[in-house]
Amino acid sequence: MNTGTLKVLLLLLICVFSAQAITLDEAIALGKKRSLKQQGPVIDQMKVNGQIKEAWSNALPQISGTVAYQRAWKKLEIYQPNMSTGEMQKVPQQLDNGAIGEATLSQPLYTFGRIGAGLAAAYSARTANMHLTENTTRELELDIMKKYWTVQLLREVVDVRRNGLAVSDSALTKVKRLRDVGMMSDYDVLRAQVQVNNQKPQMLQAENNLKLSEMAFREALGIALDSNVTVDGALSISATDTIVESIDQLRSHINSRPDLQGLKYYTDVYRNGYTIYKNMGMPTIGAQLKYAWQWGNEKWAINPYNNASSLVGSVAIQIPIWTSGQVSGKAQQFKADWKKSQLSLEQAERGAKLQFESAIDSYRTAIMNEQAASTTVEQAVQARQIAQTKLAQGQITPLEMDAAHLDEMVAKVALAQAKFDRLVACAETRMAAGTTPYRQ
């Protein structure tokens, strides 16, 4: 067991028995060990390893054995004339009891490329599975990252909603006091109550979304949904969340994407399968070495010994003459699968290029949206500070001050969403380019 596995197990024990806020690095490491998404490729790898063993078995010698026991309740007898007397006499032709043991060694010598194609197909399947496993890991990383950032986003939204509700409650209290001294009307109190009531459903919805997102995050990690594991820190942009490579440099990685490589090797699998069945109409050459031993429990005149053995070697050419279209039909099916896999690969390559260009545009848009949202927050803060000064000077009412607070709250929520969109756009761009979505 390596050090990384021990760290993950220790982290899992801590998460189970105590509340634990984990970093994104720890979340990804834990998800790779625990997520059910990783189990499918592992099972597929077992299947591929079995296919490789099966392919090698067609090239290696095979040994088979036969053991048989025979019991005769009535012996076969024929009548033959006695050479000395001329009289007819019974001659037994079968022993009462007997046993036969055989061991046969078979070795294919030449199969017109069928064995080589089978091995090539098996190893191509293994390589394809390795690439698809890598792609599954990348998809798991992206899924965990999105869920991790979603929890951070909704946590920030909940805080903003709570602060906004607290401000509205405070404004309502002030309006009621001013109404009591005749400085505000019942209409103003009603407006303040409407603002409070409008924010309560939004806060409750944000809290519920946060709870659900935390459960989805735990599910992605493969741990209990009722555990105390949560994310660490606040939503922020770091140097690792920015694309520093040039667009051309990222674009050059597209053809080496693991999912595309997996499709390429699966195309080789179908091509070799077609070769196998296409060459099944050709003769094969094989060798056999057979050892046989026979035993009987009765001695008789023709065979005075009750056991015998033999060792026979042979080389045979097997020529298929007519299979009623079975072999050619199977070859045609594999050829169709081969052509279909080539078409799927071409479509996937075009789709990958389109996905990358779309991801780049989304990333650029996300950066501009984040900059605009950041500017809006700065302006909203300045407007709220001016409103506080005017409120202290009696130039505006508490309702107008509350409106300035709500504008700031809306701007902060929009900024948090813009940061989230930029983080996701950066990860999806790297994913589309064929690199790991999370760069440490």
N, C-alpha and C positions, 0 to 999 in steps of 0.2 A: 504494500500500500504506500503510495507516494505522499509527499508532503501536502500537495494540493488537495488530495482526497481527505486527509486528516483534518485540514482546515475546514473543509466543507462539512464534515461530520460534526466537528466541534461547534460550528456555527448553527447547524441544525439542532443540536442538543440545547444550545442557548435559546434558540427561537421557540422551542417547545416548552421549556420550563420557565421562561421569563419573557417579559415584553422586550422586544428588540427592534430597534430602527437600524436597518442595514443600508449600506451604500449600493450604488448601481453595480460596482464591481462584484460585490458579494452576492447580489441578487442574480446576476448572470451566471456566476460560478455555481450557485445553489440550483438554479433552474436547469443547468446542463446535467446535473447529477440526478435531479428528482423529477423533472418534467416527463409526462407520459409521451410527449411528442418525440422524445429521443428513443423510445422503446421500439417503435416501428422499424426504423433503419437497422437496429440491432437484430431484430428477428429476420429481416430481409438478408442481412449478412450471413446468418446461419444457413438460410436457404441456399444462398450463392455458394457457400463453402461446400454444401452437400452436392451441388451441381458440379463443382470442380472435381470432387472425389468420384462422382459418377462418370465424368468425362475421362478421367485417368484410368478408370477400371476397364474402359473399352480398349485401352492401349496396353495394359499390363496383363500378364498371364492369369488365367483363371483355373482354379482347381476345384473339381467336383467329385464327390464320392457317392457310391451306391452300396448299400448293404441289404440283402434280401434273404429271407428264410422261406423254404418251401417244404411242405409236408404233404405226402401222398398217402391217401387212405386206401387207394386201390392202384396198384402198379400197372403200367401199360405193358402188355405182353403180346408177343407175336409168335406164330408157329413157324419153325424152320425144320427141314429134314436133318436127321442125324447122319453125318457123313459116313460113319462106320456101319450103322445098322439100317439106315434108310428110313427109319421111323420118324414121325413128326414129333417134335418136342417144343415145350414152351420156353421162350427166351425172354427174360425181363428186360425192359428198355428204360426203366426209370427207377431211381433209388427211392427208398422209403422217405427219407428226410435229406434235405440238402441246404446249403447256404452258399451265397455268392457275394463276394466283395470286389468292388471296382474303384479305382482312383484314376481320374482323367485330367491331364494337364493340357489346356488349350491356349494357344498364343496366336493372335492375328498377326499376319506378316505384311499384308498390303491391302489397303481399303480404298484406294483412289481418293485420298484426302479427307475422308469422312472423320477419322479420328482427330486429325489436326484441326479441322474446322470445329469439331466439338470442343476441343481444348481452348481454341481461340475464342469461341463464343462464351465459354464459362469464365475465362479470365476477363473478357470484355464486360461481362455482367458484374464481376467483382469490382472492376474499376468504375463502372457506371454507378454502382451502389455506393462506393466511397465518395464520389462527387455529389451524389444526391444526399448522402448523409451530411456532408459539409454544408450543402445548401439548406438542409433542415436545421442545422445548428445556427446558420445565419438568420433564418426566419424566426427561430426561437429567440435569438438575441434581440431582433427588432421588436418582436411581440412583447418581451419583458421590458424593453426600453420604453415603448409606448405606454404600457400600463404603469410603469414607475413614474413617468412624467405626468400621466393623467392624475395620479394620486396627488402629486405635488401641485398641479394646477388647481384641482378641486379644493385642496386644502387652503390654498391662497384665496380662492373664490369664497369659501366659507368664511374666512377671516374678514374679508372685505364686506360681505353681506352682513355679518354680525356687527361690524363697526358702523355700517350704514344704518342698521336698525337701531343701534344705541343712539346715534346722532338724531334720528327721527323721533325716538322716544323722548330724548332730552328737549328737542324743539317743541314737541307736543306739550310737555310740562310747562315750558316757558310761555307758550301761547295761552294755555289755560290760566296761568297767573296774570298775564296781561289782560285777558278777558275779564278776570275777576276785578281788576282795578279800572276797567272801562277803556283800556287802551287798544283792545282787540275785540272782534265780534265773534259771535257763535259761528259765523261762516268761516272765519279763519281757523277756529278750532276744528271744524269739520274737515277743512282742507288738510290740516296736520294729521288728523286721524286717518284720512284716506292714504296719505303718504306712508304712514306706519303700516297700515293693513296691506298695502301693495307690496311691501318688502318682506313681510312674514312668509308668504308662500315661496318666494324666491329663495329665502334662507333655508326653509325646510327642504325644498327641492335640492339645493346645493348640498346639504348635509346627507340626504339620502343618496345622492349621486356619489359622494365621497365614500360612504359605507360600501356601496356596490363596487366601486372601483378598487377598494382595498381587498375585497373578496376575490375579484377577478385577478388582481395581482398575485394573491396567494395561490390561486388555482394555477396560474401560469408557472409558478415555482414548483408545483407538485407537492405542496404542504397542506395541512388541514385548514379549511376555510375559517374555522373559529379560533385559530391561533392568534397570538399577539404580534405577529410580524408586521411591520409597516416600513415605510420608506424614510430615508434620512435626508435632512436638509430641505432647502427651498428650491423652487424652480429658478435656474440661472443658466446663463450661457458661458461656457468656458472655452479655452483654446482648442480642446479636443472636439468641440461641437461645431467647429467651423471648417469648411472645406478649404484647404490650403493648396491642394493640387490644382494644376491648370485643367481646364475643361478637356483639352486634347489628351492630357495624361490619363484622366479618368476614362475618357472614351476608348482609349486603347485597351482597357481591361475588359471591355464588354464581351468580346469573343471568348475570353477565358473564364467566363462566369461558370460556377460549379453546375448550375442547372443545365446550361447549354452543353457542357462537357459530358454530363451524364446522358443527355439525349444522343450525343454523337456516339458514345460507346454502345448504347442500346441499339443504334442503327447497325453497328458491327455485329451485334448479337443476331439480329434478324438476317443479316447478309450471310453469316456463317451457317445459320439454320437452313437457309435456302441452298447453300452449297452441299450440306449433308444430304438433303433429300434429292437434290439434283443428281448426285453421284450414286444414289442407291440403285440406279439401273445398271451400274458397272459391276463386274465380277470382283470377288474378294478372294484372297489367298490366306489360308490359315493352317496351322500345324497342330497335331494332337499327339500326345503320348499317354497310352492307357496301360495300366497294370490291372490284371484280373486274377482272382483266386477263387477256386471252387472246392467245396468240401461236401462229402456224402458219408453217411453212417453205415454203409453196407458195401462189402467187397463182393464182386461177382466175377464171373469168368472172363468176360470181355475186358473189364477194367479192374485189375487186381488191386489197384491203389485207390484210396478213397479221397484223394485230394490232388489238385493240379493248379498250376499258375502259368500266367503268360504276360509278356511285355511287348506291346505293339506300338510302333510309331507310324504316323501318316501325315502327308501334306495333301490338302484338298483345295480345289478351286470351285467356289460356289458362284454359279451364273444365274442371275435372275432372268427369267424368260418372259413371264407375263404376270402382272399383278392387278389386272383389271382396272388400271387407273388410280390405284391407291397411292402409290409412290409419287406419281406425277401430280396428282391432286394436292397432296401435302406440300410438294415443292412449290406449286402455284400459290398456295395459301401463304407460305413463308415469303415468297417473292412479293406478294401484295403487301404483307406486313412491313417488309423492307422498304418498299417504295413509300408506304404511308409514313414510316418513321422518318424518311428523308424529307418528306413534305412537312411533317410536324417540326423537324429541326429548322427548316428554312423559315417557317412561320414564326418559330420561337426566336430566331435570330433577328428577324425584322421587328418583332414585338419588343425585344430587349432594347433595340436602338430607339424605338419610339418611347418606351418607358423611361429611358435615360434622359432623352430630350425633354420629356414632360416633367421629370423630377428636377432637372436643372432650372426650368422655368418656374416651377413651384418654389424652389429654394430662393431664387432671386426675388420673387414676389414676397416671400415670407420675410426676407431681410428688409425690404422696403416697408412692408406693413409694420414690422417691429419698430423701425425708425419713426414712422408716422405715429404709432401708438405711444412711443416714449415722449415724443414732442407734445402730444395731446395731454399726457399726464403732467408734464412740466407746466403747461398752460393752465390745466385744471387746478394744480396746486397754487399757482400764482393767483388765480381767480378766487380761490377759497381764502387765501391770506388777505386779499383786498376786501373780500366780503366780511371777514372778521374785523378788520379795521373800521369799515363802514357801520357794522353792527354796533361796535363800541361807541361810535360817534352818533348813533341813532339815525343814520341815513337809510338803513334798510330794516326790514322786519325779520324775525326769526325764521319765517317761512322761506324768505329769500336766502338766508344763510343755510338753511337746510337743503335748498335746491343746489347751492354751490357744493355742499358736501356730497350730495348724490351725484353730481356731475363728476367729481373727483373719483367717487367709487366706481362709476361706470367706466371711466378712463383706465383705472387700475385693472379692472377685470379684463378689458380689451387688451391691455399690455400683457397680462399673464397669458391670455389666449394666443397673442402674437408670438411670445417666447416659445410656447408649446409648439405652435405651428412651425417655427423655425427649427427647433430641435428635431421634430419629426421629418421635416423636409430634408435636413442635412443627412439624417440616418437613411432615409429612403433613397437619396441620391447616391450615397455610397453603396447601398444595397443594389441599386440598378446598375452601377458600374462594375459589380462583381467583387468588390472588396468587403471587408467586414463592416457592418453598420456601426459597430461601436469601436472606436479607436481610443485606446488607453494612452 
